């Protein structure tokens, strides 16, 4: 029950932050608002990176973590790819951070698979 509460709090935090960002135009946001949104996103990133890090691990927990990591990788790759395609064909302006994010996601997967394959 404790871990479900943790997940729900993280979902509520990102939903509130996303709602605030959609409501406020970015060009008229004050410096304090930008800093507070950035702080919330840093806290969210730290919190979401700790999801699933428990001490008591059995085969079922490992399987659930592997499936959730694979799903997150696929979702991140799809979102970055759609963003890049949209920018290239609709706005004709490429945001290099999207491209760098896509490269880092896939490069990390490839390097970790190579490392885990030859680790002994």
Backbone as XML, in Angstrom:
<?xml version="1.0"?>
<chain id="A" units="angstrom">
  <residue number="1" name="UNK">
    <atom name="N" x="0.823" y="-1.196" z="0.000"/>
    <atom name="CA" x="0.000" y="0.000" z="0.000"/>
    <atom name="C" x="0.866" y="1.259" z="0.000"/>
  </residue>
  <residue number="2" name="UNK">
    <atom name="N" x="2.015" y="1.179" z="0.667"/>
    <atom name="CA" x="2.905" y="2.322" z="0.755"/>
    <atom name="C" x="3.449" y="2.714" z="-0.614"/>
  </residue>
  <residue number="3" name="UNK">
    <atom name="N" x="3.805" y="1.733" z="-1.437"/>
    <atom name="CA" x="4.373" y="2.017" z="-2.753"/>
    <atom name="C" x="3.307" y="2.583" z="-3.692"/>
  </residue>
  <residue number="4" name="UNK">
    <atom name="N" x="2.055" y="2.151" z="-3.548"/>
    <atom name="CA" x="0.974" y="2.694" z="-4.376"/>
    <atom name="C" x="0.739" y="4.165" z="-4.042"/>
  </residue>
  <residue number="5" name="UNK">
    <atom name="N" x="0.811" y="4.499" z="-2.762"/>
    <atom name="CA" x="0.681" y="5.899" z="-2.344"/>
    <atom name="C" x="1.809" y="6.731" z="-2.940"/>
  </residue>
  <residue number="6" name="UNK">
    <atom name="N" x="3.005" y="6.184" z="-2.947"/>
    <atom name="CA" x="4.162" y="6.858" z="-3.533"/>
    <atom name="C" x="3.938" y="7.123" z="-5.016"/>
  </residue>
  <residue number="7" name="UNK">
    <atom name="N" x="3.463" y="6.104" z="-5.755"/>
    <atom name="CA" x="3.178" y="6.268" z="-7.176"/>
    <atom name="C" x="2.108" y="7.334" z="-7.402"/>
  </residue>
  <residue number="8" name="UNK">
    <atom name="N" x="1.051" y="7.284" z="-6.622"/>
    <atom name="CA" x="-0.046" y="8.235" z="-6.789"/>
    <atom name="C" x="0.398" y="9.666" z="-6.489"/>
  </residue>
  <residue number="9" name="UNK">
    <atom name="N" x="1.226" y="9.844" z="-5.468"/>
    <atom name="CA" x="1.730" y="11.185" z="-5.167"/>
    <atom name="C" x="2.578" y="11.728" z="-6.308"/>
  </residue>
  <residue number="10" name="UNK">
    <atom name="N" x="3.400" y="10.876" z="-6.914"/>
    <atom name="CA" x="4.203" y="11.316" z="-8.058"/>
    <atom name="C" x="3.318" y="11.665" z="-9.255"/>
  </residue>
  <residue number="11" name="UNK">
    <atom name="N" x="2.262" y="10.883" z="-9.484"/>
    <atom name="CA" x="1.342" y="11.185" z="-10.583"/>
    <atom name="C" x="0.614" y="12.500" z="-10.348"/>
  </residue>
  <residue number="12" name="UNK">
    <atom name="N" x="0.181" y="12.731" z="-9.110"/>
    <atom name="CA" x="-0.497" y="13.985" z="-8.783"/>
    <atom name="C" x="0.454" y="15.157" z="-8.951"/>
  </residue>
  <residue number="13" name="UNK">
    <atom name="N" x="1.705" y="15.002" z="-8.517"/>
    <atom name="CA" x="2.691" y="16.070" z="-8.631"/>
    <atom name="C" x="2.928" y="16.451" z="-10.086"/>
  </residue>
  <residue number="14" name="UNK">
    <atom name="N" x="3.110" y="15.472" z="-10.960"/>
    <atom name="CA" x="3.379" y="15.798" z="-12.368"/>
    <atom name="C" x="2.115" y="16.307" z="-13.053"/>
  </residue>
  <residue number="15" name="UNK">
    <atom name="N" x="0.938" y="15.840" z="-12.643"/>
    <atom name="CA" x="-0.312" y="16.345" z="-13.234"/>
    <atom name="C" x="-0.536" y="17.806" z="-12.860"/>
  </residue>
  <residue number="16" name="UNK">
    <atom name="N" x="-0.293" y="18.159" z="-11.604"/>
    <atom name="CA" x="-0.447" y="19.551" z="-11.180"/>
    <atom name="C" x="0.567" y="20.455" z="-11.869"/>
  </residue>
  <residue number="17" name="UNK">
    <atom name="N" x="1.800" y="19.984" z="-11.985"/>
    <atom name="CA" x="2.827" y="20.775" z="-12.661"/>
    <atom name="C" x="2.490" y="20.946" z="-14.144"/>
  </residue>
  <residue number="18" name="UNK">
    <atom name="N" x="2.058" y="19.870" z="-14.784"/>
    <atom name="CA" x="1.661" y="19.963" z="-16.194"/>
    <atom name="C" x="0.470" y="20.883" z="-16.387"/>
  </residue>
  <residue number="19" name="UNK">
    <atom name="N" x="-0.511" y="20.809" z="-15.488"/>
    <atom name="CA" x="-1.661" y="21.705" z="-15.567"/>
    <atom name="C" x="-1.257" y="23.158" z="-15.411"/>
  </residue>
  <residue number="20" name="UNK">
    <atom name="N" x="-0.342" y="23.416" z="-14.503"/>
    <atom name="CA" x="0.142" y="24.787" z="-14.309"/>
    <atom name="C" x="0.869" y="25.278" z="-15.551"/>
  </residue>
  <residue number="21" name="UNK">
    <atom name="N" x="1.696" y="24.420" z="-16.144"/>
    <atom name="CA" x="2.436" y="24.813" z="-17.335"/>
    <atom name="C" x="1.514" y="25.044" z="-18.529"/>
  </residue>
  <residue number="22" name="UNK">
    <atom name="N" x="0.433" y="24.283" z="-18.625"/>
    <atom name="CA" x="-0.511" y="24.481" z="-19.719"/>
    <atom name="C" x="-1.334" y="25.750" z="-19.524"/>
  </residue>
  <residue number="23" name="UNK">
    <atom name="N" x="-1.587" y="26.128" z="-18.279"/>
    <atom name="CA" x="-2.403" y="27.303" z="-17.971"/>
    <atom name="C" x="-1.619" y="28.592" z="-18.142"/>
  </residue>
  <residue number="24" name="UNK">
    <atom name="N" x="-0.355" y="28.586" z="-17.757"/>
    <atom name="CA" x="0.482" y="29.785" z="-17.823"/>
    <atom name="C" x="1.256" y="29.828" z="-19.144"/>
  </residue>
  <residue number="25" name="UNK">
    <atom name="N" x="1.176" y="30.939" z="-19.861"/>
    <atom name="CA" x="2.017" y="31.047" z="-21.065"/>
    <atom name="C" x="3.492" y="31.174" z="-20.675"/>
  </residue>
  <residue number="26" name="UNK">
    <atom name="N" x="4.362" y="30.493" z="-21.391"/>
    <atom name="CA" x="5.782" y="30.450" z="-21.040"/>
    <atom name="C" x="6.459" y="31.810" z="-21.181"/>
  </residue>
  <residue number="27" name="UNK">
    <atom name="N" x="6.039" y="32.619" z="-22.134"/>
    <atom name="CA" x="6.731" y="33.890" z="-22.352"/>
    <atom name="C" x="6.400" y="34.938" z="-21.293"/>
  </residue>
  <residue number="28" name="UNK">
    <atom name="N" x="5.299" y="34.753" z="-20.544"/>
    <atom name="CA" x="4.945" y="35.740" z="-19.523"/>
    <atom name="C" x="5.154" y="35.223" z="-18.101"/>
  </residue>
  <residue number="29" name="UNK">
    <atom name="N" x="5.858" y="34.102" z="-17.952"/>
    <atom name="CA" x="6.086" y="33.524" z="-16.634"/>
    <atom name="C" x="7.185" y="34.292" z="-15.905"/>
  </residue>
  <residue number="30" name="UNK">
    <atom name="N" x="6.971" y="34.571" z="-14.629"/>
    <atom name="CA" x="7.975" y="35.300" z="-13.855"/>
    <atom name="C" x="9.144" y="34.378" z="-13.499"/>
  </residue>
  <residue number="31" name="UNK">
    <atom name="N" x="10.235" y="34.975" z="-13.042"/>
    <atom name="CA" x="11.418" y="34.194" z="-12.691"/>
    <atom name="C" x="11.129" y="33.271" z="-11.513"/>
  </residue>
  <residue number="32" name="UNK">
    <atom name="N" x="10.366" y="33.739" z="-10.532"/>
    <atom name="CA" x="10.052" y="32.887" z="-9.378"/>
    <atom name="C" x="9.183" y="31.704" z="-9.789"/>
  </residue>
  <residue number="33" name="UNK">
    <atom name="N" x="8.269" y="31.919" z="-10.734"/>
    <atom name="CA" x="7.443" y="30.809" z="-11.224"/>
    <atom name="C" x="8.299" y="29.800" z="-11.976"/>
  </residue>
  <residue number="34" name="UNK">
    <atom name="N" x="9.229" y="30.292" z="-12.781"/>
    <atom name="CA" x="10.111" y="29.384" z="-13.518"/>
    <atom name="C" x="10.996" y="28.579" z="-12.574"/>
  </residue>
  <residue number="35" name="UNK">
    <atom name="N" x="11.510" y="29.225" z="-11.545"/>
    <atom name="CA" x="12.346" y="28.520" z="-10.572"/>
    <atom name="C" x="11.550" y="27.489" z="-9.793"/>
  </residue>
  <residue number="36" name="UNK">
    <atom name="N" x="10.311" y="27.826" z="-9.413"/>
    <atom name="CA" x="9.521" y="26.857" z="-8.654"/>
    <atom name="C" x="9.110" y="25.672" z="-9.524"/>
  </residue>
  <residue number="37" name="UNK">
    <atom name="N" x="8.779" y="25.906" z="-10.786"/>
    <atom name="CA" x="8.461" y="24.793" z="-11.687"/>
    <atom name="C" x="9.699" y="23.930" z="-11.895"/>
  </residue>
  <residue number="38" name="UNK">
    <atom name="N" x="10.856" y="24.550" z="-12.054"/>
    <atom name="CA" x="12.100" y="23.790" z="-12.212"/>
    <atom name="C" x="12.404" y="22.970" z="-10.967"/>
  </residue>
  <residue number="39" name="UNK">
    <atom name="N" x="12.181" y="23.535" z="-9.792"/>
    <atom name="CA" x="12.414" y="22.800" z="-8.543"/>
    <atom name="C" x="11.474" y="21.605" z="-8.431"/>
  </residue>
  <residue number="40" name="UNK">
    <atom name="N" x="10.212" y="21.802" z="-8.801"/>
    <atom name="CA" x="9.254" y="20.692" z="-8.757"/>
    <atom name="C" x="9.670" y="19.597" z="-9.732"/>
  </residue>
  <residue number="41" name="UNK">
    <atom name="N" x="10.132" y="19.976" z="-10.918"/>
    <atom name="CA" x="10.564" y="18.972" z="-11.887"/>
    <atom name="C" x="11.812" y="18.223" z="-11.426"/>
  </residue>
  <residue number="42" name="UNK">
    <atom name="N" x="12.714" y="18.898" z="-10.729"/>
    <atom name="CA" x="13.890" y="18.222" z="-10.171"/>
    <atom name="C" x="13.457" y="17.231" z="-9.096"/>
  </residue>
  <residue number="43" name="UNK">
    <atom name="N" x="12.557" y="17.650" z="-8.216"/>
    <atom name="CA" x="12.045" y="16.747" z="-7.172"/>
    <atom name="C" x="11.335" y="15.559" z="-7.799"/>
  </residue>
  <residue number="44" name="UNK">
    <atom name="N" x="10.548" y="15.808" z="-8.842"/>
    <atom name="CA" x="9.853" y="14.729" z="-9.530"/>
    <atom name="C" x="10.843" y="13.755" z="-10.168"/>
  </residue>
  <residue number="45" name="UNK">
    <atom name="N" x="11.891" y="14.276" z="-10.801"/>
    <atom name="CA" x="12.889" y="13.416" z="-11.436"/>
    <atom name="C" x="13.589" y="12.537" z="-10.410"/>
  </residue>
  <residue number="46" name="UNK">
    <atom name="N" x="13.932" y="13.113" z="-9.282"/>
    <atom name="CA" x="14.565" y="12.322" z="-8.220"/>
    <atom name="C" x="13.587" y="11.278" z="-7.689"/>
  </residue>
  <residue number="47" name="UNK">
    <atom name="N" x="12.349" y="11.680" z="-7.483"/>
    <atom name="CA" x="11.348" y="10.745" z="-6.972"/>
    <atom name="C" x="11.060" y="9.610" z="-7.928"/>
  </residue>
  <residue number="48" name="UNK">
    <atom name="N" x="10.920" y="9.906" z="-9.218"/>
    <atom name="CA" x="10.590" y="8.854" z="-10.186"/>
    <atom name="C" x="11.778" y="7.932" z="-10.423"/>
  </residue>
  <residue number="49" name="UNK">
    <atom name="N" x="13.002" y="8.436" z="-10.239"/>
    <atom name="CA" x="14.162" y="7.567" z="-10.424"/>
    <atom name="C" x="14.305" y="6.573" z="-9.280"/>
  </residue>
  <residue number="50" name="UNK">
    <atom name="N" x="13.680" y="6.860" z="-8.155"/>
    <atom name="CA" x="13.737" y="5.943" z="-7.019"/>
    <atom name="C" x="12.577" y="4.957" z="-6.985"/>
  </residue>
  <residue number="51" name="UNK">
    <atom name="N" x="11.656" y="5.053" z="-7.935"/>
    <atom name="CA" x="10.512" y="4.145" z="-7.972"/>
    <atom name="C" x="10.993" y="2.723" z="-8.203"/>
  </residue>
  <residue number="52" name="UNK">
    <atom name="N" x="10.524" y="1.828" z="-7.407"/>
    <atom name="CA" x="10.864" y="0.428" z="-7.566"/>
    <atom name="C" x="12.152" y="0.015" z="-6.901"/>
  </residue>
  <residue number="53" name="UNK">
    <atom name="N" x="12.836" y="0.920" z="-6.239"/>
    <atom name="CA" x="14.082" y="0.578" z="-5.559"/>
    <atom name="C" x="13.765" y="0.111" z="-4.144"/>
  </residue>
  <residue number="54" name="UNK">
    <atom name="N" x="13.557" y="-1.181" z="-4.012"/>
    <atom name="CA" x="13.233" y="-1.758" z="-2.707"/>
    <atom name="C" x="14.309" y="-2.754" z="-2.311"/>
  </residue>
  <residue number="55" name="UNK">
    <atom name="N" x="14.323" y="-3.105" z="-1.039"/>
    <atom name="CA" x="15.321" y="-4.050" z="-0.537"/>
    <atom name="C" x="14.908" y="-5.498" z="-0.716"/>
  </residue>
  <residue number="56" name="UNK">
    <atom name="N" x="13.633" y="-5.794" z="-0.552"/>
    <atom name="CA" x="13.172" y="-7.174" z="-0.670"/>
    <atom name="C" x="12.767" y="-7.440" z="-2.127"/>
  </residue>
  <residue number="57" name="UNK">
    <atom name="N" x="13.654" y="-8.148" z="-2.825"/>
    <atom name="CA" x="13.425" y="-8.402" z="-4.251"/>
    <atom name="C" x="13.260" y="-9.901" z="-4.473"/>
  </residue>
  <residue number="58" name="UNK">
    <atom name="N" x="12.177" y="-10.254" z="-5.144"/>
    <atom name="CA" x="12.007" y="-11.629" z="-5.595"/>
    <atom name="C" x="11.849" y="-11.608" z="-7.119"/>
  </residue>
  <residue number="59" name="UNK">
    <atom name="N" x="11.614" y="-12.761" z="-7.710"/>
    <atom name="CA" x="11.559" y="-12.852" z="-9.165"/>
    <atom name="C" x="10.429" y="-12.028" z="-9.752"/>
  </residue>
  <residue number="60" name="UNK">
    <atom name="N" x="9.322" y="-11.971" z="-9.059"/>
    <atom name="CA" x="8.173" y="-11.209" z="-9.543"/>
    <atom name="C" x="8.484" y="-9.709" z="-9.562"/>
  </residue>
  <residue number="61" name="UNK">
    <atom name="N" x="9.139" y="-9.208" z="-8.522"/>
    <atom name="CA" x="9.514" y="-7.792" z="-8.484"/>
    <atom name="C" x="10.505" y="-7.450" z="-9.589"/>
  </residue>
  <residue number="62" name="UNK">
    <atom name="N" x="11.456" y="-8.338" z="-9.826"/>
    <atom name="CA" x="12.436" y="-8.114" z="-10.891"/>
    <atom name="C" x="11.742" y="-8.093" z="-12.254"/>
  </residue>
  <residue number="63" name="UNK">
    <atom name="N" x="10.814" y="-9.013" z="-12.468"/>
    <atom name="CA" x="10.069" y="-9.061" z="-13.729"/>
    <atom name="C" x="9.236" y="-7.792" z="-13.912"/>
  </residue>
  <residue number="64" name="UNK">
    <atom name="N" x="8.576" y="-7.335" z="-12.857"/>
    <atom name="CA" x="7.773" y="-6.114" z="-12.944"/>
    <atom name="C" x="8.649" y="-4.899" z="-13.244"/>
  </residue>
  <residue number="65" name="UNK">
    <atom name="N" x="9.807" y="-4.812" z="-12.624"/>
    <atom name="CA" x="10.717" y="-3.698" z="-12.875"/>
    <atom name="C" x="11.234" y="-3.727" z="-14.309"/>
  </residue>
  <residue number="66" name="UNK">
    <atom name="N" x="11.570" y="-4.906" z="-14.808"/>
    <atom name="CA" x="12.053" y="-5.021" z="-16.193"/>
    <atom name="C" x="10.976" y="-4.620" z="-17.197"/>
  </residue>
  <residue number="67" name="UNK">
    <atom name="N" x="9.747" y="-5.059" z="-16.962"/>
    <atom name="CA" x="8.648" y="-4.708" z="-17.870"/>
    <atom name="C" x="8.370" y="-3.209" z="-17.826"/>
  </residue>
  <residue number="68" name="UNK">
    <atom name="N" x="8.380" y="-2.610" z="-16.631"/>
    <atom name="CA" x="8.109" y="-1.173" z="-16.534"/>
    <atom name="C" x="9.239" y="-0.354" z="-17.152"/>
  </residue>
  <residue number="69" name="UNK">
    <atom name="N" x="10.485" y="-0.801" z="-16.989"/>
    <atom name="CA" x="11.610" y="-0.098" z="-17.620"/>
    <atom name="C" x="11.535" y="-0.189" z="-19.142"/>
  </residue>
  <residue number="70" name="UNK">
    <atom name="N" x="11.172" y="-1.338" z="-19.662"/>
    <atom name="CA" x="11.046" y="-1.510" z="-21.110"/>
    <atom name="C" x="9.910" y="-0.647" z="-21.657"/>
  </residue>
  <residue number="71" name="UNK">
    <atom name="N" x="8.799" y="-0.610" z="-20.944"/>
    <atom name="CA" x="7.665" y="0.214" z="-21.372"/>
    <atom name="C" x="8.027" y="1.695" z="-21.345"/>
  </residue>
  <residue number="72" name="UNK">
    <atom name="N" x="8.743" y="2.130" z="-20.305"/>
    <atom name="CA" x="9.159" y="3.538" z="-20.217"/>
    <atom name="C" x="10.131" y="3.887" z="-21.341"/>
  </residue>
  <residue number="73" name="UNK">
    <atom name="N" x="11.029" y="2.987" z="-21.678"/>
    <atom name="CA" x="11.968" y="3.221" z="-22.772"/>
    <atom name="C" x="11.228" y="3.368" z="-24.096"/>
  </residue>
  <residue number="74" name="UNK">
    <atom name="N" x="10.278" y="2.505" z="-24.344"/>
    <atom name="CA" x="9.512" y="2.573" z="-25.593"/>
    <atom name="C" x="8.695" y="3.858" z="-25.646"/>
  </residue>
  <residue number="75" name="UNK">
    <atom name="N" x="8.045" y="4.225" z="-24.543"/>
    <atom name="CA" x="7.238" y="5.447" z="-24.509"/>
    <atom name="C" x="8.106" y="6.684" z="-24.708"/>
  </residue>
  <residue number="76" name="UNK">
    <atom name="N" x="9.263" y="6.747" z="-24.062"/>
    <atom name="CA" x="10.159" y="7.884" z="-24.233"/>
    <atom name="C" x="10.668" y="7.999" z="-25.651"/>
  </residue>
  <residue number="77" name="UNK">
    <atom name="N" x="11.011" y="6.872" z="-26.248"/>
    <atom name="CA" x="11.490" y="6.878" z="-27.628"/>
    <atom name="C" x="10.396" y="7.343" z="-28.581"/>
  </residue>
  <residue number="78" name="UNK">
    <atom name="N" x="9.175" y="6.893" z="-28.370"/>
    <atom name="CA" x="8.057" y="7.295" z="-29.231"/>
    <atom name="C" x="7.784" y="8.795" z="-29.098"/>
  </residue>
  <residue number="79" name="UNK">
    <atom name="N" x="7.767" y="9.303" z="-27.877"/>
    <atom name="CA" x="7.485" y="10.725" z="-27.664"/>
    <atom name="C" x="8.569" y="11.590" z="-28.289"/>
  </residue>
  <residue number="80" name="UNK">
    <atom name="N" x="9.840" y="11.241" z="-28.073"/>
    <atom name="CA" x="10.928" y="12.001" z="-28.679"/>
    <atom name="C" x="10.850" y="11.944" z="-30.208"/>
  </residue>
  <residue number="81" name="UNK">
    <atom name="N" x="10.557" y="10.781" z="-30.757"/>
    <atom name="CA" x="10.482" y="10.636" z="-32.214"/>
    <atom name="C" x="9.328" y="11.446" z="-32.798"/>
  </residue>
  <residue number="82" name="UNK">
    <atom name="N" x="8.166" y="11.404" z="-32.162"/>
    <atom name="CA" x="7.028" y="12.185" z="-32.638"/>
    <atom name="C" x="7.341" y="13.678" z="-32.553"/>
  </residue>
  <residue number="83" name="UNK">
    <atom name="N" x="7.995" y="14.101" z="-31.474"/>
    <atom name="CA" x="8.375" y="15.505" z="-31.352"/>
    <atom name="C" x="9.329" y="15.934" z="-32.445"/>
  </residue>
  <residue number="84" name="UNK">
    <atom name="N" x="10.311" y="15.088" z="-32.766"/>
    <atom name="CA" x="11.257" y="15.410" z="-33.834"/>
    <atom name="C" x="10.572" y="15.466" z="-35.198"/>
  </residue>
  <residue number="85" name="UNK">
    <atom name="N" x="9.713" y="14.505" z="-35.476"/>
    <atom name="CA" x="9.000" y="14.489" z="-36.762"/>
    <atom name="C" x="8.105" y="15.716" z="-36.891"/>
  </residue>
  <residue number="86" name="UNK">
    <atom name="N" x="7.407" y="16.069" z="-35.813"/>
    <atom name="CA" x="6.546" y="17.248" z="-35.825"/>
    <atom name="C" x="7.359" y="18.503" z="-36.103"/>
  </residue>
  <residue number="87" name="UNK">
    <atom name="N" x="8.484" y="18.634" z="-35.417"/>
    <atom name="CA" x="9.293" y="19.831" z="-35.619"/>
    <atom name="C" x="9.900" y="19.899" z="-37.017"/>
  </residue>
  <residue number="88" name="UNK">
    <atom name="N" x="10.310" y="18.779" z="-37.551"/>
    <atom name="CA" x="10.928" y="18.793" z="-38.874"/>
    <atom name="C" x="9.921" y="19.110" z="-39.971"/>
  </residue>
  <residue number="89" name="UNK">
    <atom name="N" x="8.726" y="18.531" z="-39.899"/>
    <atom name="CA" x="7.785" y="18.672" z="-41.002"/>
    <atom name="C" x="6.755" y="19.789" z="-40.808"/>
  </residue>
  <residue number="90" name="UNK">
    <atom name="N" x="6.439" y="20.154" z="-39.583"/>
    <atom name="CA" x="5.415" y="21.175" z="-39.350"/>
    <atom name="C" x="6.038" y="22.541" z="-39.082"/>
  </residue>
  <residue number="91" name="UNK">
    <atom name="N" x="6.945" y="22.615" z="-38.116"/>
    <atom name="CA" x="7.518" y="23.917" z="-37.761"/>
    <atom name="C" x="8.800" y="24.235" z="-38.514"/>
  </residue>
  <residue number="92" name="UNK">
    <atom name="N" x="9.418" y="23.254" z="-39.146"/>
    <atom name="CA" x="10.679" y="23.415" z="-39.877"/>
    <atom name="C" x="11.772" y="24.032" z="-39.010"/>
  </residue>
  <residue number="93" name="UNK">
    <atom name="N" x="11.742" y="23.674" z="-37.732"/>
    <atom name="CA" x="12.736" y="24.171" z="-36.778"/>
    <atom name="C" x="13.051" y="23.024" z="-35.824"/>
  </residue>
  <residue number="94" name="UNK">
    <atom name="N" x="14.287" y="22.562" z="-35.813"/>
    <atom name="CA" x="14.653" y="21.391" z="-35.028"/>
    <atom name="C" x="15.195" y="21.802" z="-33.668"/>
  </residue>
  <residue number="95" name="UNK">
    <atom name="N" x="14.584" y="21.285" z="-32.622"/>
    <atom name="CA" x="15.068" y="21.494" z="-31.265"/>
    <atom name="C" x="16.090" y="20.398" z="-30.974"/>
  </residue>
  <residue number="96" name="UNK">
    <atom name="N" x="17.339" y="20.766" z="-30.768"/>
    <atom name="CA" x="18.426" y="19.800" z="-30.611"/>
    <atom name="C" x="18.302" y="19.002" z="-29.332"/>
  </residue>
  <residue number="97" name="UNK">
    <atom name="N" x="17.567" y="19.506" z="-28.333"/>
    <atom name="CA" x="17.394" y="18.757" z="-27.092"/>
    <atom name="C" x="16.568" y="17.493" z="-27.315"/>
  </residue>
  <residue number="98" name="UNK">
    <atom name="N" x="15.601" y="17.548" z="-28.202"/>
    <atom name="CA" x="14.835" y="16.345" z="-28.523"/>
    <atom name="C" x="15.728" y="15.291" z="-29.169"/>
  </residue>
  <residue number="99" name="UNK">
    <atom name="N" x="16.543" y="15.718" z="-30.094"/>
    <atom name="CA" x="17.456" y="14.791" z="-30.754"/>
    <atom name="C" x="18.470" y="14.221" z="-29.769"/>
  </residue>
  <residue number="100" name="UNK">
    <atom name="N" x="19.018" y="15.072" z="-28.907"/>
    <atom name="CA" x="19.978" y="14.598" z="-27.902"/>
    <atom name="C" x="19.322" y="13.621" z="-26.934"/>
  </residue>
  <residue number="101" name="UNK">
    <atom name="N" x="18.089" y="13.887" z="-26.533"/>
    <atom name="CA" x="17.376" y="12.968" z="-25.636"/>
    <atom name="C" x="17.151" y="11.612" z="-26.272"/>
  </residue>
  <residue number="102" name="UNK">
    <atom name="N" x="16.763" y="11.609" z="-27.537"/>
    <atom name="CA" x="16.554" y="10.349" z="-28.255"/>
    <atom name="C" x="17.856" y="9.572" z="-28.385"/>
  </residue>
  <residue number="103" name="UNK">
    <atom name="N" x="18.938" y="10.264" z="-28.687"/>
    <atom name="CA" x="20.238" y="9.606" z="-28.809"/>
    <atom name="C" x="20.682" y="9.035" z="-27.465"/>
  </residue>
  <residue number="104" name="UNK">
    <atom name="N" x="20.520" y="9.800" z="-26.389"/>
    <atom name="CA" x="20.958" y="9.339" z="-25.064"/>
    <atom name="C" x="20.159" y="8.121" z="-24.619"/>
  </residue>
  <residue number="105" name="UNK">
    <atom name="N" x="18.848" y="8.123" z="-24.841"/>
    <atom name="CA" x="18.026" y="6.964" z="-24.459"/>
    <atom name="C" x="18.516" y="5.706" z="-25.155"/>
  </residue>
  <residue number="106" name="UNK">
    <atom name="N" x="18.682" y="5.779" z="-26.457"/>
    <atom name="CA" x="19.051" y="4.583" z="-27.209"/>
    <atom name="C" x="20.513" y="4.202" z="-27.013"/>
  </residue>
  <residue number="107" name="UNK">
    <atom name="N" x="21.402" y="5.170" z="-26.886"/>
    <atom name="CA" x="22.803" y="4.869" z="-26.632"/>
    <atom name="C" x="22.985" y="4.207" z="-25.266"/>
  </residue>
  <residue number="108" name="UNK">
    <atom name="N" x="22.255" y="4.683" z="-24.271"/>
    <atom name="CA" x="22.325" y="4.064" z="-22.945"/>
    <atom name="C" x="21.841" y="2.625" z="-22.984"/>
  </residue>
  <residue number="109" name="UNK">
    <atom name="N" x="20.784" y="2.362" z="-23.727"/>
    <atom name="CA" x="20.288" y="0.992" z="-23.845"/>
    <atom name="C" x="21.326" y="0.094" z="-24.523"/>
  </residue>
  <residue number="110" name="UNK">
    <atom name="N" x="21.910" y="0.569" z="-25.603"/>
    <atom name="CA" x="22.885" y="-0.241" z="-26.339"/>
    <atom name="C" x="24.125" y="-0.516" z="-25.497"/>
  </residue>
  <residue number="111" name="UNK">
    <atom name="N" x="24.656" y="0.514" z="-24.837"/>
    <atom name="CA" x="25.864" y="0.344" z="-24.024"/>
    <atom name="C" x="25.596" y="-0.584" z="-22.847"/>
  </residue>
  <residue number="112" name="UNK">
    <atom name="N" x="24.437" y="-0.430" z="-22.200"/>
    <atom name="CA" x="24.143" y="-1.302" z="-21.056"/>
    <atom name="C" x="23.939" y="-2.744" z="-21.494"/>
  </residue>
  <residue number="113" name="UNK">
    <atom name="N" x="23.327" y="-2.967" z="-22.663"/>
    <atom name="CA" x="23.170" y="-4.340" z="-23.142"/>
    <atom name="C" x="24.518" y="-4.969" z="-23.479"/>
  </residue>
  <residue number="114" name="UNK">
    <atom name="N" x="25.415" y="-4.207" z="-24.088"/>
    <atom name="CA" x="26.752" y="-4.722" z="-24.392"/>
    <atom name="C" x="27.500" y="-5.029" z="-23.100"/>
  </residue>
  <residue number="115" name="UNK">
    <atom name="N" x="27.434" y="-4.103" z="-22.135"/>
    <atom name="CA" x="28.117" y="-4.311" z="-20.859"/>
    <atom name="C" x="27.567" y="-5.540" z="-20.128"/>
  </residue>
  <residue number="116" name="UNK">
    <atom name="N" x="26.267" y="-5.672" z="-20.061"/>
    <atom name="CA" x="25.671" y="-6.800" z="-19.340"/>
    <atom name="C" x="25.915" y="-8.124" z="-20.054"/>
  </residue>
  <residue number="117" name="UNK">
    <atom name="N" x="26.068" y="-8.095" z="-21.380"/>
    <atom name="CA" x="26.326" y="-9.319" z="-22.120"/>
    <atom name="C" x="27.737" y="-9.848" z="-21.857"/>
  </residue>
  <residue number="118" name="UNK">
    <atom name="N" x="28.725" y="-8.945" z="-21.715"/>
    <atom name="CA" x="30.107" y="-9.371" z="-21.544"/>
    <atom name="C" x="30.602" y="-9.309" z="-20.093"/>
  </residue>
  <residue number="119" name="UNK">
    <atom name="N" x="29.761" y="-8.945" z="-19.163"/>
    <atom name="CA" x="30.152" y="-8.870" z="-17.744"/>
    <atom name="C" x="30.194" y="-10.291" z="-17.155"/>
  </residue>
  <residue number="120" name="UNK">
    <atom name="N" x="31.290" y="-10.593" z="-16.500"/>
    <atom name="CA" x="31.384" y="-11.897" z="-15.831"/>
    <atom name="C" x="32.295" y="-11.807" z="-14.665"/>
  </residue>
</chain>
